[in-house]
Structure formats: C-alpha cells, structure tokens
C-alpha cells in the first residue's frame, strides 16, 4: 500500500483557565519499511513533547490517529480556521 501523507494540527484555548495547548499528529514512513505515527503536544509557543509509534501497516497507524483525534475532540481541541 502506498503511504498517503497525513498531518493534523488541533488546538485548545481557554483564556479564563490560562490554557493554550496544541496537539499535532502525522503519519510518516520510517527507515525500516513500516509506518510511524508521530504525536507532538504541549503549550502553544513551546517545543512540547513528542512520541513516535511504529507500525507494520499504515491502516494500524490510521486507526490510532482516529482514536486519538476522537479523544482530543471530546476534550475541546479544534482545528484552526
């Protein structure tokens, strides 16, 4: 299967709580012929943290991406307009 580019950036802002967070997801090929899901998160304006999940198929990476997106949307994260 040919790897398709997936990049997603969402934010959660609540000025009353001094909250300004970002969450970024991307699916990328890795050097071993597999697929990686890269997660980055933190306060807007900072480097934040990063975690990489390695999969043997793109479909498994997409499944985790959609699961994480649903969780973040339920917590108030939204895409930029």
C-alpha positions, -999 to 999 in steps of 0.1 A, spaced: 0 0 0 13 35 -9 17 57 21 -5 88 20 5 119 39 -15 126 70 -9 158 90 -32 171 116 -29 201 140 -55 210 166 -56 235 195 -75 240 227 -77 275 241 -95 286 272 -82 321 283 -102 320 315 -81 290 326 -49 303 310 -50 273 288 -34 273 253 -24 238 241 -17 222 208 -17 186 196 -2 175 163 -4 141 146 14 129 114 18 96 97 52 91 81 72 63 65 101 50 86 135 36 75 125 0 80 97 0 55 70 5 81 48 34 92 52 58 121 26 79 139 43 110 153 25 127 182 35 162 194 18 181 221 23 210 246 17 246 253 13 268 223 46 286 217 67 258 232 85 229 216 63 205 235 68 168 238 70 141 212 62 103 210 66 80 180 46 49 175 59 23 149 35 1 130 39 -26 103 9 -13 83 -5 22 75 -40 10 85 -30 4 121 -14 39 123 -46 55 108 -67 36 134 -47 50 163 -47 85 147 -85 84 145 -88 71 181 -66 99 194 -84 125 173 -118 114 188 -104 117 223 -89 151 218 -121 164 201 -141 153 231 -118 173 253 -123 205 234 -95 205 208 -105 220 175 -87 226 141 -76 261 133 -99 280 109 
